[in-house]
Structures are given as structure tokens and as C-alpha cells.
Amino acid sequence: MAGGRQAELNARLIAELDRSRSAVIDGLRHMIDFDSLSSSFGSSFRMIFLEARPEVRFERLQSRFSTRAEFEAADSAPVEMHVDGLKALAAATISNEMSLEGLYRQLDAWAVARGIGDRQ
């Protein structure tokens, strides 16, 4: 983002996707990410906003951050500042405070309800 090349990165990512299959892209952090994907895929693009309390995220990331202060510094970094602004654009918001299996069940149920392909 700082170098102004996010649009190029997004274009390169989109060019590599197989449009005959469903895909999941993790880590949208800016409006330009959302705009790039929605303009390339139109109504077939759906963003799901996963949310979890900071306490839960810190617990999961303790192998990366040894102290709460390190986690909070990373969580408040400039690259993370616009994530919450994407929530209003999401097709769904799902809590990510459960087990991985529970999250998969919620995502699968959401996809099946909308006639979206199988998770593989």
C-alpha cells in the first residue's frame, strides 16, 4: 500500500485465478481490494467479514506475538486501519470465535444457502 502498487498486486492476483472454479481470497484490508475483486467478478464476488474479539485473536496468535503489547502494535498498524470499514460491504458477517471446524460449518452453511460450490 505504501508504495502505491496495491492495484497492480490485486490485478496480478486476479489474473492467476481460474474463473471456472470458486476461490477464497483471505486478507482484504482496503477498499481498493474490495473494488478490484467486485469489479472483476461482479455479482459472483461475495465478501464475508470474519470477526473476533482482540482477546481471541491474541490467544490464537501467541506463537507470533509473545506479548499483548506486540499484538496490539501489529493490530493497530496503518495497514490494519481500514479493515473495519469493509464490514458494511460484506455479504455476511460471521463470528470467528469458535473452533476451526465450527467456522467451516458456518461458512459451508452460508455457501450452500446461496448455491455456491463445494469447499474442498
Order of alpha helices (4+ residues) and beta strands (2+ residues): alpha-alpha-beta-alpha-alpha-beta-alpha
